Amino acid sequence: MSMKFYEDHGTEMNPDLIPKPDLYISCAKDDVPGKEEILCTLNRADQQGEPEFHCEAYKSRS
């Protein structure tokens, strides 16, 4: 069963429809199931439309 996500006003959101910025895609935690996935999804949702994506938990794949 997959985790459901909701916006502040209660509307359900589909995390698959939230764009993944380049920094996010290059992160070692991208597509790793678990608690980090939840935090990453919420971080992406919160920063939609922002000119730059920031993540304090970023870890390079290389």
N, CA, C and O atoms as a Tinker XYZ file with bonds, in Angstrom:
   248  protein
     1  N      0.843000   -1.180000    0.000000    73     2
     2  CA     0.000000    0.000000    0.000000    64     1     3
     3  C      0.891000    1.247000    0.000000    63     2     4     5
     4  O      1.804000    1.362000    0.818000    81     3
     5  N      0.626000    2.160000   -0.904000    73     3     6
     6  CA     1.470000    3.348000   -1.018000    64     5     7
     7  C      0.993000    4.454000   -0.080000    63     6     8     9
     8  O     -0.177000    4.513000    0.296000    81     7
     9  N      1.908000    5.308000    0.277000    73     7    10
    10  CA     1.639000    6.434000    1.161000    64     9    11
    11  C      0.819000    7.480000    0.418000    63    10    12    13
    12  O      1.084000    7.760000   -0.751000    81    11
    13  N     -0.165000    8.054000    1.081000    73    11    14
    14  CA    -0.952000    9.137000    0.499000    64    13    15
    15  C     -0.414000   10.460000    1.025000    63    14    16    17
    16  O     -0.013000   10.572000    2.184000    81    15
    17  N     -0.417000   11.460000    0.145000    73    15    18
    18  CA     0.056000   12.788000    0.495000    64    17    19
    19  C     -1.076000   13.780000    0.293000    63    18    20    21
    20  O     -1.877000   13.650000   -0.633000    81    19
    21  N     -1.133000   14.777000    1.176000    73    19    22
    22  CA    -2.198000   15.781000    1.110000    64    21    23
    23  C     -1.600000   17.180000    1.205000    63    22    24    25
    24  O     -0.643000   17.412000    1.944000    81    23
    25  N     -2.176000   18.102000    0.449000    73    23    26
    26  CA    -1.789000   19.502000    0.544000    64    25    27
    27  C     -2.331000   20.069000    1.852000    63    26    28    29
    28  O     -3.151000   19.436000    2.515000    81    27
    29  N     -1.871000   21.262000    2.220000    73    27    30
    30  CA    -2.266000   21.882000    3.487000    64    29    31
    31  C     -3.776000   22.007000    3.639000    63    30    32    33
    32  O     -4.298000   21.879000    4.746000    81    31
    33  N     -4.478000   22.253000    2.549000    73    31    34
    34  CA    -5.929000   22.430000    2.624000    64    33    35
    35  C     -6.697000   21.110000    2.500000    63    34    36    37
    36  O     -7.928000   21.120000    2.459000    81    35
    37  N     -5.986000   19.966000    2.439000    73    35    38
    38  CA    -6.635000   18.663000    2.478000    64    37    39
    39  C     -6.799000   17.948000    1.162000    63    38    40    41
    40  O     -7.258000   16.806000    1.147000    81    39
    41  N     -6.438000   18.577000    0.046000    73    39    42
    42  CA    -6.549000   17.929000   -1.256000    64    41    43
    43  C     -5.446000   16.890000   -1.402000    63    42    44    45
    44  O     -4.278000   17.173000   -1.138000    81    43
    45  N     -5.821000   15.690000   -1.821000    73    43    46
    46  CA    -4.822000   14.650000   -2.031000    64    45    47
    47  C     -3.955000   15.017000   -3.234000    63    46    48    49
    48  O     -4.455000   15.518000   -4.241000    81    47
    49  N     -2.641000   14.761000   -3.119000    73    47    50
    50  CA    -1.754000   15.033000   -4.238000    64    49    51
    51  C     -1.041000   13.751000   -4.649000    63    50    52    53
    52  O     -0.780000   12.871000   -3.828000    81    51
    53  N     -0.739000   13.670000   -5.923000    73    51    54
    54  CA    -0.036000   12.517000   -6.465000    64    53    55
    55  C      1.449000   12.861000   -6.554000    63    54    56    57
    56  O      1.822000   13.717000   -7.357000    81    55
    57  N      2.311000   12.222000   -5.754000    73    55    58
    58  CA     3.732000   12.559000   -5.758000    64    57    59
    59  C      4.401000   12.286000   -7.104000    63    58    60    61
    60  O      5.438000   12.877000   -7.406000    81    59
    61  N      3.823000   11.398000   -7.917000    73    59    62
    62  CA     4.398000   11.103000   -9.228000    64    61    63
    63  C      4.254000   12.282000  -10.180000    63    62    64    65
    64  O      4.954000   12.346000  -11.190000    81    63
    65  N      3.359000   13.213000   -9.876000    73    63    66
    66  CA     3.138000   14.366000  -10.740000    64    65    67
    67  C      3.942000   15.590000  -10.314000    63    66    68    69
    68  O      3.886000   16.627000  -10.974000    81    67
    69  N      4.683000   15.479000   -9.223000    73    67    70
    70  CA     5.530000   16.581000   -8.750000    64    69    71
    71  C      6.856000   16.479000   -9.491000    63    70    72    73
    72  O      7.540000   15.461000   -9.383000    81    71
    73  N      7.235000   17.511000  -10.239000    73    71    74
    74  CA     8.486000   17.452000  -11.008000    64    73    75
    75  C      9.694000   17.197000  -10.111000    63    74    76    77
    76  O      9.751000   17.650000   -8.968000    81    75
    77  N     10.666000   16.451000  -10.667000    73    75    78
    78  CA    11.915000   16.183000   -9.957000    64    77    79
    79  C     13.002000   17.085000  -10.527000    63    78    80    81
    80  O     13.403000   16.911000  -11.678000    81    79
    81  N     13.491000   18.055000   -9.735000    73    79    82
    82  CA    14.579000   18.927000  -10.198000    64    81    83
    83  C     15.858000   18.114000  -10.445000    63    82    84    85
    84  O     16.004000   17.005000   -9.930000    81    83
    85  N     16.784000   18.675000  -11.238000    73    83    86
    86  CA    18.037000   17.987000  -11.543000    64    85    87
    87  C     18.794000   17.588000  -10.283000    63    86    88    89
    88  O     19.315000   16.476000  -10.202000    81    87
    89  N     18.861000   18.484000   -9.298000    73    87    90
    90  CA    19.561000   18.167000   -8.052000    64    89    91
    91  C     18.946000   16.941000   -7.391000    63    90    92    93
    92  O     19.662000   16.090000   -6.862000    81    91
    93  N     17.646000   16.852000   -7.421000    73    91    94
    94  CA    16.938000   15.725000   -6.805000    64    93    95
    95  C     17.287000   14.429000   -7.521000    63    94    96    97
    96  O     17.533000   13.408000   -6.879000    81    95
    97  N     17.311000   14.466000   -8.837000    73    95    98
    98  CA    17.588000   13.268000   -9.629000    64    97    99
    99  C     19.014000   12.772000   -9.406000    63    98   100   101
   100  O     19.269000   11.570000   -9.478000    81    99
   101  N     19.941000   13.686000   -9.137000    73    99   102
   102  CA    21.336000   13.299000   -8.921000    64   101   103
   103  C     21.615000   12.867000   -7.479000    63   102   104   105
   104  O     22.754000   12.547000   -7.140000    81   103
   105  N     20.597000   12.855000   -6.641000    73   103   106
   106  CA    20.758000   12.478000   -5.233000    64   105   107
   107  C     20.738000   10.958000   -5.067000    63   106   108   109
   108  O     19.956000   10.263000   -5.714000    81   107
   109  N     21.596000   10.461000   -4.205000    73   107   110
   110  CA    21.660000    9.028000   -3.926000    64   109   111
   111  C     20.372000    8.509000   -3.288000    63   110   112   113
   112  O     20.111000    7.306000   -3.310000    81   111
   113  N     19.579000    9.396000   -2.729000    73   111   114
   114  CA    18.350000    8.989000   -2.043000    64   113   115
   115  C     17.133000    8.947000   -2.963000    63   114   116   117
   116  O     16.048000    8.550000   -2.536000    81   115
   117  N     17.304000    9.357000   -4.238000    73   115   118
   118  CA    16.196000    9.340000   -5.188000    64   117   119
   119  C     15.720000    7.901000   -5.391000    63   118   120   121
   120  O     16.525000    7.003000   -5.639000    81   119
   121  N     14.434000    7.693000   -5.286000    73   119   122
   122  CA    13.790000    6.385000   -5.483000    64   121   123
   123  C     14.196000    5.320000   -4.463000    63   122   124   125
   124  O     14.102000    4.126000   -4.749000    81   123
   125  N     14.642000    5.737000   -3.284000    73   123   126
   126  CA    14.936000    4.785000   -2.205000    64   125   127
   127  C     13.735000    4.786000   -1.268000    63   126   128   129
   128  O     13.465000    5.794000   -0.615000    81   127
   129  N     13.009000    3.668000   -1.193000    73   127   130
   130  CA    11.805000    3.637000   -0.343000    64   129   131
   131  C     12.138000    3.840000    1.137000    63   130   132   133
   132  O     13.240000    3.527000    1.588000    81   131
   133  N     11.181000    4.361000    1.867000    73   131   134
   134  CA    11.350000    4.541000    3.302000    64   133   135
   135  C     11.074000    5.953000    3.751000    63   134   136   137
   136  O     10.477000    6.752000    3.029000    81   135
   137  N     11.525000    6.249000    4.971000    73   135   138
   138  CA    11.267000    7.551000    5.582000    64   137   139
   139  C     11.855000    8.703000    4.777000    63   138   140   141
   140  O     11.236000    9.762000    4.674000    81   139
   141  N     13.042000    8.511000    4.204000    73   139   142
   142  CA    13.669000    9.567000    3.397000    64   141   143
   143  C     12.801000    9.908000    2.186000    63   142   144   145
   144  O     12.708000   11.072000    1.797000    81   143
   145  N     12.171000    8.902000    1.596000    73   143   146
   146  CA    11.321000    9.132000    0.433000    64   145   147
   147  C     10.170000   10.079000    0.777000    63   146   148   149
   148  O      9.819000   10.944000   -0.025000    81   147
   149  N      9.599000    9.922000    1.934000    73   147   150
   150  CA     8.507000   10.789000    2.379000    64   149   151
   151  C      9.006000   12.227000    2.521000    63   150   152   153
   152  O      8.376000   13.160000    2.023000    81   151
   153  N     10.136000   12.400000    3.202000    73   151   154
   154  CA    10.694000   13.735000    3.397000    64   153   155
   155  C     11.077000   14.381000    2.066000    63   154   156   157
   156  O     10.855000   15.576000    1.873000    81   155
   157  N     11.648000   13.605000    1.153000    73   155   158
   158  CA    12.042000   14.128000   -0.151000    64   157   159
   159  C     10.814000   14.560000   -0.955000    63   158   160   161
   160  O     10.831000   15.604000   -1.608000    81   159
   161  N      9.765000   13.768000   -0.906000    73   159   162
   162  CA     8.539000   14.103000   -1.632000    64   161   163
   163  C      7.932000   15.390000   -1.089000    63   162   164   165
   164  O      7.508000   16.249000   -1.862000    81   163
   165  N      7.888000   15.529000    0.217000    73   163   166
   166  CA     7.341000   16.745000    0.821000    64   165   167
   167  C      8.206000   17.961000    0.493000    63   166   168   169
   168  O      7.682000   19.053000    0.272000    81   167
   169  N      9.527000   17.779000    0.459000    73   167   170
   170  CA    10.434000   18.863000    0.109000    64   169   171
   171  C     10.199000   19.304000   -1.338000    63   170   172   173
   172  O     10.143000   20.502000   -1.618000    81   171
   173  N     10.060000   18.348000   -2.256000    73   171   174
   174  CA     9.787000   18.685000   -3.661000    64   173   175
   175  C      8.468000   19.418000   -3.793000    63   174   176   177
   176  O      8.376000   20.415000   -4.509000    81   175
   177  N      7.438000   18.924000   -3.101000    73   175   178
   178  CA     6.112000   19.545000   -3.183000    64   177   179
   179  C      6.153000   20.975000   -2.662000    63   178   180   181
   180  O      5.530000   21.870000   -3.233000    81   179
   181  N      6.889000   21.185000   -1.578000    73   179   182
   182  CA     6.970000   22.514000   -0.964000    64   181   183
   183  C      7.691000   23.517000   -1.857000    63   182   184   185
   184  O      7.409000   24.714000   -1.796000    81   183
   185  N      8.619000   23.043000   -2.684000    73   183   186
   186  CA     9.436000   23.954000   -3.483000    64   185   187
   187  C      8.999000   24.050000   -4.949000    63   186   188   189
   188  O      9.711000   24.633000   -5.767000    81   187
   189  N      7.847000   23.487000   -5.283000    73   187   190
   190  CA     7.356000   23.587000   -6.659000    64   189   191
   191  C      7.277000   25.044000   -7.090000    63   190   192   193
   192  O      6.782000   25.895000   -6.351000    81   191
   193  N      7.766000   25.322000   -8.287000    73   191   194
   194  CA     7.685000   26.668000   -8.822000    64   193   195
   195  C      8.785000   27.605000   -8.365000    63   194   196   197
   196  O      8.872000   28.735000   -8.846000    81   195
   197  N      9.628000   27.158000   -7.443000    73   195   198
   198  CA    10.741000   27.991000   -6.966000    64   197   199
   199  C     11.854000   27.980000   -8.023000    63   198   200   201
   200  O     12.029000   26.978000   -8.717000    81   199
   201  N     12.609000   29.085000   -8.154000    73   199   202
   202  CA    13.670000   29.134000   -9.160000    64   201   203
   203  C     14.817000   28.153000   -8.898000    63   202   204   205
   204  O     15.442000   27.674000   -9.844000    81   203
   205  N     15.098000   27.850000   -7.641000    73   203   206
   206  CA    16.156000   26.906000   -7.282000    64   205   207
   207  C     15.627000   25.893000   -6.283000    63   206   208   209
   208  O     14.765000   26.212000   -5.465000    81   207
   209  N     16.145000   24.665000   -6.349000    73   207   210
   210  CA    15.766000   23.607000   -5.423000    64   209   211
   211  C     16.875000   23.454000   -4.393000    63   210   212   213
   212  O     18.042000   23.317000   -4.761000    81   211
   213  N     16.532000   23.474000   -3.114000    73   211   214
   214  CA    17.494000   23.330000   -2.026000    64   213   215
   215  C     17.110000   22.109000   -1.188000    63   214   216   217
   216  O     15.935000   21.859000   -0.918000    81   215
   217  N     18.125000   21.369000   -0.791000    73   215   218
   218  CA    17.880000   20.207000    0.068000    64   217   219
   219  C     19.089000   20.006000    0.991000    63   218   220   221
   220  O     20.206000   19.762000    0.535000    81   219
   221  N     18.839000   20.113000    2.272000    73   219   222
   222  CA    19.909000   19.932000    3.272000    64   221   223
   223  C     20.326000   18.470000    3.400000    63   222   224   225
   224  O     21.408000   18.190000    3.916000    81   223
   225  N     19.501000   17.538000    2.947000    73   223   226
   226  CA    19.804000   16.107000    3.066000    64   225   227
   227  C     20.435000   15.534000    1.801000    63   226   228   229
   228  O     20.633000   14.323000    1.706000    81   227
   229  N     20.751000   16.387000    0.830000    73   227   230
   230  CA    21.314000   15.929000   -0.462000    64   229   231
   231  C     22.592000   15.146000   -0.263000    63   230   232   233
   232  O     23.463000   15.519000    0.522000    81   231
   233  N     22.680000   14.036000   -1.006000    73   231   234
   234  CA    23.879000   13.192000   -0.976000    64   233   235
   235  C     24.153000   12.769000   -2.415000    63   234   236   237
   236  O     23.320000   12.099000   -3.025000    81   235
   237  N     25.302000   13.145000   -2.968000    73   235   238
   238  CA    25.638000   12.858000   -4.354000    64   237   239
   239  C     25.736000   11.345000   -4.611000    63   238   240   241
   240  O     26.188000   10.588000   -3.752000    81   239
   241  N     25.310000   10.923000   -5.795000    73   239   242
   242  CA    25.415000    9.508000   -6.178000    64   241   243
   243  C     26.869000    9.074000   -6.341000    63   242   244   245
   244  O     27.185000    7.896000   -6.172000    81   243
   245  N     27.747000   10.003000   -6.662000    73   243   246
   246  CA    29.157000    9.626000   -6.915000    64   245   247
   247  C     30.045000    9.805000   -5.712000    63   246   248
   248  O     31.243000    9.529000   -5.783000    81   247
